């Protein structure tokens, strides 16, 4: 599933691409944490382990968001 790329005056902008990327990373983090929560509600050991894995994925996505923000801030200067 792809969305048309947003443009301003017919031209794609770095700012819009950055905003969209940050939004999708944030959404992915939220969904990974939700999946972890669902696994954590089950009683077996493998589900508890899967929950920890999904929580880890959520944390990694948060780290990616920070790195992308830092890269974009360096580019802006």
Beta strands, then each sheet from edge to edge (+ up, - down):
end
